[in-house]
């Protein structure tokens, strides 16, 4: 089945967004649109993004998405509902004929992938793990200055737990364009 969707899974600051943009330049054929979990988070009302930001997440994460002082991310019930709708919406976009590169963070590991697999049923999906050494990701996080400190190191291996991939790239010392070229070789068309 031809690839219609590429799902990049990796921790914060692993290079997924840069790889997604590079894929747009190297993939042949129709244009590929990129969307990421950051797109969803930025679309939330501020009250759902800032919940418990200073004191850390509560036991259930509350309504939105909470960012703890140690980099922990706790999705609340309403965020999880919207995240499910987001995955189904991305699948509907692909079913309508768009080619997508989705930059994701599987905080729930295998359970997150199962949710995306269910949403993408019947579509040609290439599952790509974007690995990055925790120390390298943490250095990128610090240089960016727009992330909760500790998030990159915490997520570097957590998001890959129990997840199966068609392909993995390591962005620790490989530039985004080289990673994108490796992925492009595996895209069937």
JODA-V365995 format. One record per residue. N is the residue number from 1. RES is the residue in one small letter. SS is DSSP state (@ for helix, = for strand, . for the rest). PHI is phi in whole degrees, -180 to 180 (none if undefined). NEAR is the number of other ideal C-beta (glycine too) atoms within 8 Angstrom. Layout:
n:N res:RES ss:SS phi:PHI near:NEAR
n:N res:RES ss:SS phi:PHI near:NEAR
This chain:
n:1 res:x ss:. phi:none near:5
n:2 res:x ss:. phi:-63 near:6
n:3 res:x ss:. phi:-75 near:12
n:4 res:x ss:. phi:-110 near:9
n:5 res:x ss:= phi:-137 near:16
n:6 res:x ss:= phi:-114 near:14
n:7 res:x ss:= phi:-108 near:12
n:8 res:x ss:= phi:-97 near:13
n:9 res:x ss:= phi:-115 near:17
n:10 res:x ss:. phi:-169 near:14
n:11 res:x ss:. phi:-74 near:15
n:12 res:x ss:. phi:-57 near:10
n:13 res:x ss:. phi:66 near:13
n:14 res:x ss:. phi:-83 near:14
n:15 res:x ss:. phi:105 near:13
n:16 res:x ss:@ phi:-58 near:13
n:17 res:x ss:@ phi:-64 near:10
n:18 res:x ss:@ phi:-67 near:8
n:19 res:x ss:@ phi:-65 near:16
n:20 res:x ss:@ phi:-59 near:13
n:21 res:x ss:@ phi:-65 near:10
n:22 res:x ss:@ phi:-66 near:12
n:23 res:x ss:@ phi:-60 near:15
n:24 res:x ss:@ phi:-59 near:11
n:25 res:x ss:@ phi:-83 near:8
n:26 res:x ss:@ phi:-104 near:9
n:27 res:x ss:. phi:-76 near:10
n:28 res:x ss:. phi:-79 near:4
n:29 res:x ss:. phi:87 near:5
n:30 res:x ss:. phi:-66 near:4
n:31 res:x ss:. phi:-66 near:5
n:32 res:x ss:= phi:-109 near:11
n:33 res:x ss:= phi:-91 near:9
n:34 res:x ss:= phi:-112 near:13
n:35 res:x ss:= phi:-137 near:9
n:36 res:x ss:= phi:-139 near:12
n:37 res:x ss:@ phi:-58 near:8
n:38 res:x ss:@ phi:-63 near:8
n:39 res:x ss:@ phi:-60 near:8
n:40 res:x ss:@ phi:-65 near:11
n:41 res:x ss:@ phi:-62 near:9
n:42 res:x ss:@ phi:-68 near:6
n:43 res:x ss:@ phi:-79 near:5
n:44 res:x ss:. phi:-69 near:12
n:45 res:x ss:. phi:-60 near:6
n:46 res:x ss:@ phi:-53 near:6
n:47 res:x ss:@ phi:-62 near:8
n:48 res:x ss:@ phi:-89 near:13
n:49 res:x ss:@ phi:-98 near:11
n:50 res:x ss:. phi:-106 near:7
n:51 res:x ss:. phi:-55 near:14
n:52 res:x ss:. phi:58 near:13
n:53 res:x ss:. phi:-61 near:8
n:54 res:x ss:. phi:-84 near:5
n:55 res:x ss:. phi:-98 near:5
n:56 res:x ss:. phi:93 near:10
n:57 res:x ss:. phi:-70 near:13
n:58 res:x ss:. phi:-78 near:9
n:59 res:x ss:. phi:-63 near:4
n:60 res:x ss:. phi:-113 near:7
n:61 res:x ss:. phi:77 near:15
n:62 res:x ss:. phi:68 near:10
n:63 res:x ss:. phi:-80 near:9
n:64 res:x ss:. phi:-99 near:15
n:65 res:x ss:= phi:-121 near:14
n:66 res:x ss:= phi:-106 near:16
n:67 res:x ss:= phi:-116 near:11
n:68 res:x ss:. phi:-80 near:12
n:69 res:x ss:. phi:-67 near:8
n:70 res:x ss:. phi:-102 near:7
n:71 res:x ss:. phi:94 near:14
n:72 res:x ss:. phi:-69 near:10
n:73 res:x ss:= phi:-121 near:14
n:74 res:x ss:= phi:-122 near:12
n:75 res:x ss:= phi:-80 near:10
n:76 res:x ss:. phi:-85 near:15
n:77 res:x ss:@ phi:-61 near:8
n:78 res:x ss:@ phi:-69 near:9
n:79 res:x ss:@ phi:-62 near:14
n:80 res:x ss:@ phi:-59 near:9
n:81 res:x ss:@ phi:-63 near:8
n:82 res:x ss:@ phi:-67 near:10
n:83 res:x ss:@ phi:-65 near:10
n:84 res:x ss:@ phi:-63 near:10
n:85 res:x ss:@ phi:-62 near:8
n:86 res:x ss:@ phi:-60 near:9
n:87 res:x ss:@ phi:-62 near:12
n:88 res:x ss:@ phi:-65 near:9
n:89 res:x ss:@ phi:-66 near:8
n:90 res:x ss:@ phi:-64 near:14
n:91 res:x ss:@ phi:-64 near:13
n:92 res:x ss:@ phi:-62 near:8
n:93 res:x ss:@ phi:-63 near:10
n:94 res:x ss:@ phi:-66 near:14
n:95 res:x ss:@ phi:-64 near:8
n:96 res:x ss:. phi:-80 near:6
n:97 res:x ss:. phi:115 near:4
n:98 res:x ss:. phi:-81 near:7
n:99 res:x ss:= phi:-101 near:13
n:100 res:x ss:= phi:-125 near:14
n:101 res:x ss:= phi:-115 near:14
n:102 res:x ss:= phi:-111 near:12
n:103 res:x ss:= phi:-98 near:12
n:104 res:x ss:= phi:-123 near:12
n:105 res:x ss:. phi:-130 near:11
n:106 res:x ss:. phi:-81 near:13
n:107 res:x ss:. phi:-59 near:10
n:108 res:x ss:. phi:-94 near:7
n:109 res:x ss:. phi:57 near:13
n:110 res:x ss:@ phi:-59 near:10
n:111 res:x ss:@ phi:-64 near:7
n:112 res:x ss:@ phi:-65 near:14
n:113 res:x ss:@ phi:-65 near:14
n:114 res:x ss:@ phi:-60 near:8
n:115 res:x ss:@ phi:-60 near:11
n:116 res:x ss:@ phi:-69 near:12
n:117 res:x ss:@ phi:-59 near:9
n:118 res:x ss:@ phi:-62 near:7
n:119 res:x ss:@ phi:-64 near:11
n:120 res:x ss:. phi:-92 near:14
n:121 res:x ss:. phi:-52 near:7
n:122 res:x ss:. phi:88 near:4
n:123 res:x ss:. phi:-103 near:11
n:124 res:x ss:. phi:-81 near:9
n:125 res:x ss:= phi:-117 near:11
n:126 res:x ss:= phi:-105 near:13
n:127 res:x ss:= phi:-94 near:12
n:128 res:x ss:= phi:-123 near:14
n:129 res:x ss:= phi:-89 near:12
n:130 res:x ss:= phi:-107 near:15
n:131 res:x ss:= phi:-93 near:13
n:132 res:x ss:. phi:-155 near:17
n:133 res:x ss:. phi:-53 near:9
n:134 res:x ss:@ phi:-53 near:10
n:135 res:x ss:@ phi:-68 near:7
n:136 res:x ss:@ phi:-67 near:11
n:137 res:x ss:@ phi:-61 near:17
n:138 res:x ss:@ phi:-64 near:12
n:139 res:x ss:@ phi:-66 near:8
n:140 res:x ss:@ phi:-63 near:12
n:141 res:x ss:@ phi:-58 near:14
n:142 res:x ss:@ phi:-64 near:8
n:143 res:x ss:@ phi:-68 near:6
n:144 res:x ss:@ phi:-70 near:8
n:145 res:x ss:. phi:72 near:5
n:146 res:x ss:. phi:-115 near:3
n:147 res:x ss:. phi:-125 near:10
n:148 res:x ss:. phi:-69 near:9
n:149 res:x ss:. phi:-57 near:7
n:150 res:x ss:. phi:100 near:11
n:151 res:x ss:@ phi:-63 near:15
n:152 res:x ss:@ phi:-63 near:18
n:153 res:x ss:@ phi:-65 near:12
n:154 res:x ss:@ phi:-63 near:11
n:155 res:x ss:@ phi:-87 near:16
n:156 res:x ss:@ phi:-52 near:14
n:157 res:x ss:@ phi:-110 near:8
n:158 res:x ss:@ phi:-52 near:10
n:159 res:x ss:. phi:-70 near:15
n:160 res:x ss:. phi:-98 near:11
n:161 res:x ss:. phi:-62 near:8
n:162 res:x ss:. phi:75 near:5
n:163 res:x ss:. phi:-91 near:14
n:164 res:x ss:. phi:-109 near:4
n:165 res:x ss:. phi:-125 near:9
n:166 res:x ss:. phi:-83 near:6
n:167 res:x ss:= phi:-159 near:11
n:168 res:x ss:= phi:-128 near:8
n:169 res:x ss:= phi:-125 near:13
n:170 res:x ss:= phi:-118 near:9
n:171 res:x ss:. phi:-91 near:15
n:172 res:x ss:. phi:-55 near:8
n:173 res:x ss:. phi:-134 near:5
n:174 res:x ss:. phi:-115 near:8
n:175 res:x ss:. phi:-72 near:5
n:176 res:x ss:@ phi:-56 near:11
n:177 res:x ss:@ phi:-65 near:9
n:178 res:x ss:@ phi:-65 near:8
n:179 res:x ss:@ phi:-62 near:15
n:180 res:x ss:@ phi:-62 near:13
n:181 res:x ss:@ phi:-64 near:9
n:182 res:x ss:@ phi:-62 near:10
n:183 res:x ss:@ phi:-65 near:15
n:184 res:x ss:@ phi:-58 near:11
n:185 res:x ss:@ phi:-62 near:6
n:186 res:x ss:. phi:-95 near:9
n:187 res:x ss:. phi:-83 near:10
n:188 res:x ss:. phi:-88 near:7
n:189 res:x ss:. phi:-144 near:6
